[in-house]
Amino acid sequence: MSMFTRHPVSGVLYTLVEFVRKTLNVDPVVFVNSGLIVVGLATSLRSVGNVLYSYAEKTCLSTVHVRAEDPLYDDIVRWMNDHAFQRRNFLSVLAQTTNRSDSDKALIRAPLAHPNSDGLVSYREVDDNSFLELKPFRGSRLFRFKRTWILFSHTASSPESVPHVDTNPPLKLQCLSLSLAPIKNFLDEVRAYSRQVSVSSITVYRTKPNSRDHIRWSSAASRPSRDISTVILDKQKKQTILRDINEYLHPHTRQWYANHGIPYRRGYLFSGPPGTGKTSLASAIAGVFGLDIYVLSLLDPSMTESQFSRMFSEVPTRCVVLLEDVDAAGLDRGDLGSSEDFSQPGSATRTLANTSVSLSGLLNAIDGVSSQEGRILIMTTNSPQRLDRALIRPGRVDIHIRFELPSQEELRDLFLSLYSDMFQNAEFSSKEQEKGTARLNELAVQFAECLPERQYSLAEVQGFLLQYKRQPEEACDNVKSWVEEMEYEK
């Protein structure tokens, strides 16, 4: 008995070999040897290719690396997704659910699903505003840009990475050229495209863990720019800060600061009761001047003082840095005679009540040697009297905007801002629009007179009006009963 028949598997192999030999009249060993030769050649060619590529990379390939924490990283990936990746299938892709505003517009035009007997609609029958997007997960892509072939290499973090921790390595751009000019032209195109698609929106950045001991800035949200007219605030205060920021951002201002030996920084403090529009004004300012918002939290327990200082220094030269509710972090006045006399024992390490960042660390981050110039710092607080004098002295806080509970004029403006577009529609004739606008002005006065002045926040009044988004008459009819309910709850 041969060795092929001693085991069932061996018997099957023997039968298969005999079948090939008799059918093709060829010794199967030839196939095995040929396969080994092909594998050997492929391995050798791959090794030679790696050697040639390594040599070319050192001698005639221009290479640019972009780190994941740089905003340019997301801009490049977006450009590649919208242009270079549309005509090629990838075997390794990242599936993600993405929201898009086009779907919202389609929903507005589409008929609603059939309501039930109570007039309610099940929105499971209506397409939501999300869609499935497939993006290349890892690999390389050779594409042509203005007569130049560019190699895009992207090795994303694996799905098995630690949750909520981004470990993306840098992406790489290469082209066969002794000059970086082709890649620089491509990056200029990427930045221009990014500005084009985000011209009417602002991006909000927050800190995000990048590894166990490292954090980076990450895009948290992109939202439409808010019209400054929707911010209900005293017109003089609004114009004061807009003119000041406009002057500060003027290209000649930076040189003026340098000529006079003044650090090119600007700080603002927004103070007032909750719900009076402090954060709304910061968002509107970013939209007016085309700036992104970088949000830093003093209450983040995972952020050390050194990380806080580093993140503060890594913001772009033109942006809004937002520190919200600084009083909640324990930035209150201590018993020290001079808050900036850090020579006293323990003063330099005095830690804020609810954060790992010390007061001296925060002050150094704001205007220390390594602090970024060109940015706009906006701090918000509900209780400015609790803040340390060192934090709000001139040079750190240049303008203090005090928000108050709304006056009757501001309540009237709020009413008009929510209902002013009701008659700005092609369905209404110019005469009907004029008549409707006049009626809205009457209702706005009537509404404001029903509310006590300086008693309710804008957020509270807006919350009431949102119950009557398209019924200004009903809002006026029910506002008195709402006031009575609010008084009863107090």
Residue, then its C-alpha position, 0 to 999 in steps of 0.5 A: m500500500s502506497m503512502f498516499t492510501r494510508h490516510p483518507v486525505s492522502g488518498v484524495l490528493y493521490t486521486l487528484v494528482e492521478f486525474v491531472r496526470k492522465t487528463l493533461n498528460v503532464d507531470p503535476v510536478v511541473f505545475v508545482n515548480s512553475g508556481l514556485i518560480v512565479v512566486g519567487l519572481a514576484t517576490s524578487l520584483r517586489s524587492v527590486g521595486n521597493v529598492l528602486y522606490s526608496y532610491a527615487e524617493k531620496t533623489c527625484l521624488s518630492t514628498v510632503h507629509v501632513r499631520a492629522e492634527d493640521p486642518l489641512y489634513d481634513d481639507i485634503v481628504r475632502w478634496m480627494n473624496d470629492h474629486a480623485f476618488q469618484r472614478r475608482n473602486f476601493l476594496s477597503v473603505l470606511a462606511q459612515t453616516t453623514n448628514r447633508s443639507d441638500s436632503d433637508k431642502a428636499l424634505i421641505r419640498a416633498p409632501l408629508a407622509h399620511p397623518n393619522s387620525d390625530g393629524l400626527v405624522s410618523y417620520r419613519e415614513v419620511d427620508d431623514n437627512s442622512f446618507l451612507e458615504l463610503k470613503p477609502f480607508r487605507g491605500s494609495r491613489l495616483f491621480r493627475f493634477k494639472r499635467t502632474w501625476i501625484l501619489f496620495s498615500h493614506t494609512a488610516s487607523s484600524p477599526e480595532s483602535v482604542p475607542h474615541v482615540d484617533t491615531n491617524p498617521p500623517l498622509k503623504l503626497q509625492c510627485l516626480s519632480l525636483s521641485l515642490a512647486p507642483i504639490k504646493n500648487f495642489l495644496d493651494e487648490v485644496r485650500a481654495y476649494s475648502r474656502q469655497v465649500s465653507v464660505s457660508s459656514i463656520t467650523v467648531y474645533r474641540t480638543k480630542p485624544n490622539s493617543r494615551d498622552h496626547i490630544r489634538w484639535s479636531s473638527a467637531a461641527s460645521r454649522p451655517s454662519r449666523d447672521i449678526s442681526t439675529v443676535i439681540l443686543d444693544k445696537q451700540k454695544k454690537q457696533t462697538i465690538l464689530r468695529d473693534i474686531n474689524e480694525y484689529l483684523h485689518p492687514h495694516t494693524r498687525q504691522w502697527y502693533a509690531n512697530h509699537g512693540i505691542p503683542y498682536r492679541r485681542g481679548y473680550l469678556f462677555s458677562g451676563p445672566p445665562g441665556t442672554g446671548k453671549t455664546s450666540l454673539a461669539s458665533a455670529i462674530a465668527g460668521v461675520f469675519g469668516l473665522d473658525i471657533y476653537v473651544l477650550s474647556l477649563l473643566d476638562p478633567s483629562m487635560t493637564e496644564s501643559q496640554f492646555s497651554r500647548m493647545f492654546s498655542e497651536v490655534p491658527t493666527r486668525c480664529v476665535v478662541l472661546l473660553e465659556d463659563v470661566d467663573a464655573a471653573g473657579l476663577d474667583r478672586g483669592d485672598l491675595g493682595s495682588s493676583e499677579d504677585f506670583s512670587q508669594p509662596g504658593s501663588a504660582t501654583r494656586t489651582l483653579a477650584n474645578t480644574s487641573v489648570s493653575l491660574s498662572g498657567l492660564l495667564n501664561a497661556i493667554d499672553g505668555v511668550s509662546s501664546q499665539e498672536g492674531r487670534i481673538l479670545i472671547m471669555t464668557t461668564n455669568s458672574p464677572q465680579r468673581l473673576d480674578r483681577a489678573l485675568i480681566r486686566p487691560g491687555r488680557v480683556d480689552i473690551h467688556i460687553r455686559f449682557e442684560l435681561p432684555s428690554q422691551e425694545e429687545l423683546r420686540d426685536l426678538f419677535l420680529s427676527l423670528y417672524s419677519d420671513m413669514f411674508q417674504n415669499a413669492e406666494f405673496s404679492s408686494k401689497e400683501q407683504e407690506k400689509g403683513t409686515a405692518r401687522l407683524n410690527e403691531l404684534a411685536v409691540q403688543f407682545a413686548e408690552c405684555l412682558p415685564e422688562r428685564q425679568y426674563s432671559l432671551a432664551e426663555v422668551q425664545g423658548f416660548l415663541l418656538q411653540y408658535k413658530r408660524q402663529p404670531e397671533e397665537a403667541c401674542d394671545n398666550v404670552k400673558s398666561w405664560v408670564e403668569e405660569m413663570e411667576y407661579e413657578k418662581 
